[in-house]
């Protein structure tokens, strides 16, 4: 008899495909979400997945603490969460997609977990919680990254609006927005102040309507159009 399929954290089932996201929480250094198209089941959940242990931030050129770019450098200099062994064919390195400081992450983490767990329960799967390293199914990963992009530079006072508007989207709308933004501005830092990446941050900060229409995306479309023209 076949063994029971292993589903990791927020719905990642390797039997459905290797594509997944992983959130890495480095405490005071904040959180980073990576996208990966590789998975090695050979040694269990951590096979080929040596997560970054973290290290003191380097000082910048002005003597201050290391900034957000330094955290991206950790991926480039070998401290990536999913090192890929050399081999034939293209090397698909895990890619950082979004970063948040600890405070902003603490403001959105409960709402994101509640949304994902409600859907996991409807699917008959066990709920999950955020850990130092948390795996996500690709559909949840896209939705989380979209939310992180929307709050990354937002005034903390508008985060409740962002959460309400994000919650008002259907999952398919979140996936579409992620795909649209990711096509031109999917790096944690490069391009975040232009185009759709900027527009979604502006649009989701608006006061949500009391009675949302069937499509929250339709309601926000005029704001998105203004934001993209301004970017």
C-alpha positions in Angstrom: 0.0 0.0 0.0 1.3 3.4 -0.9 2.4 5.7 1.9 0.3 8.7 2.7 1.1 11.8 0.6 3.1 14.4 2.5 1.7 17.9 2.4 3.9 20.6 3.9 2.8 23.6 5.8 0.4 25.8 3.8 -0.7 23.2 1.2 2.5 22.4 -0.6 2.1 18.9 -2.0 5.2 17.8 -4.0 3.1 15.2 -5.7 1.3 18.0 -7.5 4.6 19.5 -8.8 7.8 21.0 -7.5 6.8 24.6 -7.8 6.5 26.2 -4.4 7.2 29.3 -2.3 9.0 29.5 1.0 8.9 32.2 3.7 12.1 32.5 5.7 11.8 34.5 9.0 15.1 36.0 10.1 13.7 37.7 13.2 15.0 41.2 13.4 16.1 41.0 9.8 12.5 40.6 8.7 11.0 38.0 6.4 11.8 37.1 2.8 9.7 34.9 0.5 11.4 32.9 -2.2 10.0 31.1 -5.2 11.5 27.8 -6.3 10.8 25.4 -9.1 12.8 22.5 -7.7 12.1 20.0 -4.9 14.1 17.1 -3.7 12.1 14.6 -1.8 15.0 12.3 -1.1 15.8 13.4 2.4 12.4 14.6 3.5 11.3 18.2 3.8 14.8 19.6 4.1 16.4 17.6 1.3 18.6 20.1 -0.6 17.0 22.9 1.4 19.7 24.2 3.7 18.0 27.3 5.0 19.9 30.4 5.9 20.9 30.5 9.5 21.2 34.2 9.4 24.2 36.3 10.3 24.7 39.8 11.7 24.0 42.4 9.2 26.9 44.0 7.5 27.4 47.7 7.9 26.7 49.7 4.9 29.1 52.2 3.3 28.0 54.9 5.7 28.6 52.8 8.8 24.9 52.1 9.4 23.2 48.7 9.7 22.8 46.6 6.6 19.7 47.4 4.6 17.3 45.4 2.5 19.7 45.0 -0.3 22.1 43.1 2.0 19.4 40.5 2.6 19.1 39.9 -1.2 22.9 39.6 -1.3 22.7 36.7 1.1 20.9 34.7 -1.6 23.5 35.7 -4.2 26.5 34.9 -2.0 25.5 31.3 -1.1 23.2 31.9 1.9 20.2 30.9 -0.1 17.5 28.7 1.4 17.5 26.1 -1.4 21.1 25.5 -2.7 21.0 23.7 -6.1 23.6 21.2 -6.9 25.5 21.6 -10.2 24.2 19.4 -12.9 23.2 19.2 -16.6 20.7 21.7 -18.0 19.7 25.1 -16.7 20.1 25.8 -13.0 16.8 27.2 -11.6 17.9 29.0 -8.5 15.3 30.0 -5.9 14.4 33.7 -6.4 13.6 36.2 -3.7 10.2 37.8 -4.4 9.3 40.0 -1.5 10.7 41.2 1.8 9.0 42.8 4.8 10.3 44.3 8.1 9.2 42.5 11.3 6.5 45.1 12.2 4.7 45.0 8.8 4.9 41.2 8.8 3.4 41.0 12.3 0.5 43.1 11.0 -0.4 40.9 8.0 0.7 37.4 9.2 -2.5 36.5 11.2 -4.8 37.6 8.4 -2.9 35.7 5.7 -2.8 32.5 7.9 -6.5 32.8 8.6 -7.4 33.1 4.9 -5.2 30.2 3.8 -6.2 27.9 6.7 -9.9 28.5 6.0 -9.3 27.2 2.5 -7.1 24.3 3.6 -9.9 23.2 5.9 -12.4 23.3 3.1 -10.0 21.2 1.1 -9.9 18.7 3.9 -6.3 19.5 4.8 -4.7 20.4 8.1 -4.2 24.1 8.9 -0.7 25.4 9.3 1.1 28.2 11.1 4.1 30.4 10.3 7.5 29.1 11.4 11.0 30.1 10.8 10.8 28.4 7.4 7.3 27.9 6.0 6.5 26.2 2.7 3.5 27.3 0.6 1.7 25.9 -2.3 2.3 28.1 -5.4 -1.2 29.6 -5.3 -0.9 30.6 -1.6 2.7 31.9 -2.3 1.5 34.2 -5.1 -1.3 35.6 -2.9 1.1 36.2 0.0 3.7 37.9 -2.2 1.0 40.2 -3.6 0.0 41.2 -0.1 3.6 41.8 0.9 4.1 44.0 -2.2 1.0 46.0 -1.2 2.3 46.8 2.3 6.1 46.9 1.8 6.3 50.7 1.9 2.8 51.5 3.1 2.0 53.8 6.0 1.2 51.3 8.8 -2.1 53.3 9.3 -3.5 52.0 6.0 -2.6 48.3 6.6 -6.2 47.5 7.7 -7.4 48.9 4.4 -4.9 46.8 2.5 -6.0 43.7 4.3 -9.7 44.4 3.7 -9.1 45.0 0.0 -6.8 42.0 -0.4 -9.4 39.9 1.4 -12.1 41.2 -1.0 -10.3 39.7 -4.0 -11.2 36.3 -5.2 -8.1 34.0 -5.2 -8.2 34.0 -9.0 -8.0 37.8 -9.0 -5.0 37.7 -6.6 -3.2 35.2 -8.9 -3.9 37.4 -12.0 -2.6 40.5 -10.2 0.5 38.6 -9.0 1.2 37.4 -12.6 0.7 40.9 -14.1 3.0 42.5 -11.6 5.6 39.7 -11.6 6.0 40.0 -15.4 7.8 43.4 -15.0 8.5 44.0 -11.3 8.9 40.7 -9.6 12.2 41.5 -7.8 12.0 42.5 -4.1 13.4 45.9 -4.8 13.9 46.7 -8.4 10.8 48.3 -10.1 8.7 48.5 -7.0 8.0 52.2 -7.5 6.5 52.0 -11.0 3.7 50.4 -13.0 1.4 47.8 -11.5 3.7 47.3 -8.5 3.1 50.9 -7.5 -0.5 50.9 -8.6 -1.5 48.0 -6.4 0.1 49.6 -3.4 -2.0 52.8 -4.0 -5.2 51.0 -4.8 -5.2 48.6 -1.9 -4.6 51.5 0.5 -7.9 53.1 -0.4 -10.9 52.7 2.0 -12.7 49.5 1.1 -16.3 49.9 0.1 -19.0 48.9 2.6 -20.7 46.6 0.2 -18.0 45.2 -2.2 -19.1 44.3 -5.7 -18.9 40.7 -6.9 -15.4 41.6 -8.1 -13.3 43.7 -5.9 -10.8 44.0 -8.7 -13.4 45.7 -10.9 -14.0 48.2 -8.1 -10.3 49.1 -7.9 -9.7 49.1 -11.6 -9.9 52.9 -12.0 -7.3 53.4 -9.2 -5.1 50.8 -10.9 -5.3 52.6 -14.2 -4.3 55.9 -12.6 -1.4 54.3 -10.8 0.0 52.6 -13.9 -0.2 55.8 -15.9 1.5 57.7 -13.1 4.3 55.1 -12.9 
